[in-house]
Structure formats: structure tokens, C-alpha cells
């Protein structure tokens, strides 16, 4: 399906409409970015269950918590730089500590936000959110899996953080994809090396695998869309089968998905690995494609890391 692209934000809006029709307890809370996030489409059919609280992200989180306490399934979100960026205390104490049924779905994660620059490029959110007890963290790889994940978490109690990207991205999955909570998706299998990716780096990992294949290297590609709880079983399985692991994420290499994988391997099956991601630096203003290339978030970077591991043994 990699020949077409679609926006995760559009998929989020579609999922909300379907959830609103099937579950009257679903409510949506926004912070003046509901048009951009496409969560505003919910208001067209269910205005009595839609609340735009304005540019007040800490209030957004607390209001969503109050609605969850009243028995609602509260979907709330804005840009990732603001949630969790401006509201970690409220997320920790008002949502996670009491284990409330709030689903934080935020867009504009990573440096692919582009011209908005470093002040709006969130590369720390996975690290922040996975460190909060009871918080579950999802980073979908395309629009199809975004819609499936959003619909699935509405039926799973407790707090979630779902991180979406701004730009349209390649479609990886066929329609009808079923999201399995806490279970990574093996997209392709190969015995030589495992490429573990999340978010927009999933299609890049697939491109890298195709290029490696032309050079005689057969790679497994694992979509680790659920970063927490992490699928240790599948990670350890592919590590044992392949003997080498490359992780790829649009996030700081410190504390993100790659760090989570390293923790699993370190305790369960020490394996040579490389992490592809933002190398502990802030981004800058530029077009998304230019930034992804400059900061090494491409199929070529994944292939280079994989080739280095292959040569080291």
C-alpha cells in the first residue's frame, strides 16, 4: 500500500465520528487546534459532546479528567509540544495517578512539524509519557493503523497517549487492519537483521528493507506501535532469530522507543543494536523532508545502521 499517502489526523477525525455514533459516553475536548487535529468534525454531529476550551492546555487535561470521573470516555488533545509539553503535572496527577479513562491524542509530534521550528518540534514526548506510571503510549505507523488504534483504546480502560504526525504519510496497511493492544506487528520477516520502528519511521524501515534485500540482506520489519506496554515477547523473538536490531523513531534517541527496546534486550537477550533517531539535539526551521534527511530520519539512515551491524560480526 506504500504508493499512496494519507493523514493520521484525518483518520483520527473519522474514528471519533464512528465512536461518537456507537458510544454516547464518548466526549471530545480540544484546545483551539480542533480544526488542525480534525477532532472538530466530531462537533458537526455531536455538538453537545464537544468542548473547545481554548488555548489552555493544562485546563484541557483537567477538564478531560473531570469528564472521565463523571463516567465519560474523554478524548483530548492538541499539538504534542503543548500536551504533554505544558501539562505534565496535570497529566501525572489528574489523569495517571487516579487511572482515569482519558485518551490524549496529540498531533505534530517529531521534527516533521517543519517550518514551525525547534520550539514546536516535540522530540521528548515518548520519553516523558512512558515514564509516567499507568500511562499507555501508542505511536501509529500510518493513517489506517491510527484509526484502528483510536477505536480500540476507547474500549480499554485507563489513560492513553497517542502520538500522531502532522504530514500525510505513506499508507502501510490495508483497510481492515486490526490493532492489537500491546502486540507489535511483524510486517515482513527475514533472518539477517530486525528493523524495529514506530510512527513515520515504519514506512522508512520498509524502504530500507527493500534496499537491503537487493544487497542480499533479508530483514524483519517490526512495527512497534505500542511503545508501552512494550511487546517484550516479540522483540526478544526477533532478536534471537536475527541476532541484530536497528530501532528507528522520530524522537530523541534518549528515552524513546529505542531506549525501551534496549531495556528489553539488555535484560532478556543482549543483542548488538543501533538506534536511529534524533541525536539528542533540538531541530530547526525547514521543510519536513529536508529536516528528516538532515537529522538522519530516513530509509538510508536505517540501511546504513543495518549495514554497520552486519559488518561488525
C-alpha positions in Angstrom: 0.0 0.0 0.0 3.1 2.3 0.1 2.2 4.0 -3.2 -0.5 6.2 -1.5 -0.4 8.6 1.4 -3.0 9.7 4.0 -3.1 11.9 7.1 -3.2 10.4 10.5 -5.2 13.5 11.7 -8.0 12.7 9.1 -8.1 9.1 10.4 -8.4 10.4 13.9 -11.4 12.5 13.0 -13.0 9.6 11.2 -12.5 7.3 14.2 -14.1 9.9 16.5 -17.2 10.1 14.3 -17.6 6.4 14.4 -17.1 6.2 18.1 -19.5 9.0 18.7 -22.2 7.2 16.9 -21.6 3.9 18.7 -20.9 5.1 22.2 -22.8 8.0 23.8 -20.3 8.3 26.6 -17.5 9.4 24.2 -16.7 13.1 24.5 -14.1 15.2 22.8 -12.1 18.1 24.4 -9.9 20.4 22.4 -7.6 23.4 22.9 -8.2 25.7 19.9 -6.5 23.3 17.5 -9.5 21.1 16.8 -9.6 22.2 13.1 -6.0 21.1 12.6 -6.3 17.9 14.5 -9.6 17.1 12.7 -11.2 16.4 16.1 -13.6 19.3 15.3 -15.5 17.1 12.9 -17.0 15.4 16.0 -18.8 18.7 16.7 -20.7 18.6 13.4 -22.7 15.6 14.6 -22.3 15.6 18.3 -22.1 19.3 19.4 -23.4 18.6 22.9 -20.4 16.3 23.5 -17.7 18.5 22.1 -15.8 21.1 24.2 -13.2 23.6 22.9 -11.6 25.1 26.0 -9.3 27.5 24.1 -5.5 27.9 24.4 -5.4 26.4 27.9 -3.7 23.0 27.7 -3.5 22.4 31.4 -7.2 23.1 31.7 -7.8 20.8 28.8 -6.2 17.9 30.7 -8.0 18.7 33.9 -11.4 19.1 32.2 -10.9 15.8 30.5 -10.1 14.2 33.8 -13.3 15.6 35.3 -15.4 14.2 32.5 -13.8 10.8 33.0 -14.7 11.0 36.6 -18.3 11.6 35.5 -18.2 8.3 33.6 -17.3 9.6 30.1 -14.7 8.3 27.7 -12.8 11.5 27.2 -10.7 12.1 24.1 -8.5 15.2 24.5 -5.6 16.6 22.6 -3.7 19.3 20.8 -0.2 19.6 19.4 2.4 17.3 21.1 4.6 20.3 22.1 1.7 21.5 24.3 0.4 18.2 25.6 2.5 16.8 27.2 4.8 19.8 26.8 3.0 22.2 29.0 0.9 19.9 31.2 3.0 17.0 32.6 1.9 17.8 36.2 -1.8 17.7 35.3 -1.3 14.5 33.2 0.6 12.8 36.1 -1.6 13.8 39.0 -5.1 14.4 37.5 -5.2 11.5 34.9 -2.5 8.9 35.5 -2.4 8.8 39.3 -6.2 8.1 39.6 -6.0 5.9 36.5 -8.8 7.8 34.6 -10.3 6.9 31.3 -8.7 9.8 29.3 -7.3 9.3 25.8 -4.7 12.0 25.0 -4.4 12.0 21.2 -1.8 14.6 20.0 -0.6 15.6 16.6 2.5 17.4 15.3 5.0 15.0 17.1 8.6 15.0 16.0 10.7 17.4 13.8 8.5 16.9 10.7 6.4 19.8 12.0 8.8 21.6 9.8 8.9 25.5 9.5 7.5 26.0 13.0 11.0 25.2 14.2 12.5 23.8 17.4 10.0 25.5 19.7 7.2 23.4 18.2 9.1 20.2 17.4 8.4 17.7 20.1 11.1 15.0 20.4 10.8 14.2 24.1 7.2 13.2 24.5 7.6 9.4 24.2 10.2 9.5 26.9 8.1 11.7 29.2 4.9 9.7 28.8 6.3 6.2 29.1 7.9 7.2 32.4 4.5 8.0 33.9 3.0 5.0 35.8 -0.3 3.7 34.3 0.1 5.7 31.1 0.0 3.7 27.9 1.8 5.0 24.8 0.9 4.4 21.1 2.8 5.7 18.1 0.9 4.6 14.9 2.8 4.0 11.7 0.1 5.2 9.3 -3.5 6.5 8.9 -5.1 3.1 8.7 -3.5 1.9 12.0 -4.2 5.3 13.6 -7.9 4.8 13.0 -7.8 1.2 14.3 -5.9 2.1 17.4 -8.1 5.1 18.3 -11.2 2.9 18.0 -9.6 0.1 20.0 -8.5 2.2 23.0 -12.0 3.6 23.5 -12.9 0.2 24.9 -9.7 -0.2 27.0 -10.0 1.4 30.5 -7.3 3.9 31.7 -5.1 6.7 30.3 -3.5 6.6 26.9 -1.2 8.8 24.9 -1.4 8.5 21.1 1.2 10.4 19.1 0.4 11.4 15.5 2.4 13.3 12.9 1.4 16.5 11.0 2.1 15.5 7.4 0.4 12.9 5.3 2.5 9.7 5.3 2.7 6.5 3.3 -0.1 4.0 3.9 1.4 0.8 5.2 -1.6 -1.3 6.0 -4.7 -2.4 4.0 -8.1 -1.2 5.2 -9.5 -3.6 7.8 -6.2 -3.7 9.8 -7.0 -4.8 13.3 -5.0 -3.1 16.1 -3.9 -5.4 18.8 -3.1 -3.6 22.0 0.4 -4.3 23.3 1.2 -6.6 20.4 3.8 -5.4 17.8 3.0 -6.1 14.2 5.5 -8.1 12.1 5.2 -6.6 8.6 7.8 -8.7 6.9 10.2 -11.4 8.0 13.8 -12.0 7.4 16.6 -13.9 9.2 19.5 -11.4 9.0 18.5 -8.3 10.9 15.5 -6.8 12.6 14.3 -3.3 11.9 12.1 -2.1 14.7 10.2 1.2 14.0 7.3 3.3 15.1 5.5 6.3 13.7 6.6 7.7 10.4 9.8 5.6 10.5 7.7 2.4 9.8 7.5 3.1 6.0 11.1 4.2 6.1 12.1 0.8 7.6 10.2 -0.9 4.9 12.0 1.0 2.2 15.3 0.2 3.9 14.4 -3.5 4.0 13.7 -3.4 0.2 17.1 -1.8 -0.4 18.9 -4.3 1.8 17.1 -7.2 0.0 18.7 -6.0 -3.2 22.1 -6.4 -1.5 21.4 -9.9 -0.2 20.3 -9.0 3.3 16.9 -10.2 4.4 15.3 -8.1 7.2 12.4 -8.4 9.6 10.4 -5.2 9.9 8.6 -4.8 13.2 6.0 -2.0 13.8 6.3 -1.3 17.5 3.2 0.9 17.5 2.6 0.2 21.2 5.6 1.5 23.0 4.1 1.0 26.4 3.2 -1.7 27.4 6.0 -3.0 25.2 5.8 -6.3 23.5 8.9 -7.9 25.0 8.0 -11.3 23.8 8.1 -10.4 20.1 11.1 -8.2 20.5 13.1 -11.0 22.1 11.8 -13.5 19.5 13.1 -11.4 16.5 16.3 -10.6 18.4 17.0 -14.3 18.8 16.1 -15.1 15.2 18.1 -12.2 13.6 20.9 -11.5 16.1 21.0 -7.8 15.2 18.5 -5.0 15.9 18.1 -1.5 14.5 15.5 0.8 16.0 14.1 3.9 14.2 11.9 6.7 15.6 11.2 10.4 15.0 12.2 11.2 18.6 15.3 11.7 20.7 17.3 8.5 20.9 17.5 9.0 24.6 14.4 7.7 26.5 12.3 6.9 23.5 11.2 3.7 21.7 14.8 2.7 21.0 15.7 3.0 24.7 12.7 0.9 25.6 13.8 -1.8 23.2 17.4 -1.6 24.6 16.0 -2.2 28.1 14.1 -5.3 26.9 17.2 -6.7 25.1 19.6 -5.8 28.0 17.5 -7.8 30.5 16.3 -10.6 28.2 18.7 -11.2 25.4 21.7 -8.8 24.9 21.9 -8.2 21.2 24.0 -5.9 19.0 21.9 -2.9 18.1 21.8 0.6 16.7 19.3 3.4 17.4 18.2 5.7 14.6 16.6 8.9 15.8 17.2 12.5 16.7 20.7 12.5 18.3 19.9 14.4 21.5 19.6 17.8 19.8 16.9 20.3 19.0 15.6 20.7 15.5 15.3 23.9 13.4 13.0 25.5 10.9 12.8 23.9 7.5 10.6 21.7 5.3 9.8 18.3 6.7 11.7 16.3 4.1 14.8 18.5 4.5 14.7 18.1 8.3 14.2 14.3 8.2 17.2 14.0 5.9 19.4 16.3 7.9 18.7 14.6 11.2 19.1 11.1 9.8 15.4 10.0 9.9 15.3 8.2 6.5 15.4 4.8 5.0 19.1 5.5 4.0 20.0 6.1 7.7 18.3 2.9 8.7 20.1 1.0 6.0 23.4 2.5 7.0 22.9 1.4 10.6 21.9 -2.0 9.5 24.9 -2.4 7.2 27.2 -1.3 10.0 25.8 -4.0 12.3 26.1 -6.6 9.5 29.8 -5.8 9.0 30.6 -5.8 12.7 30.1 -9.6 13.1 
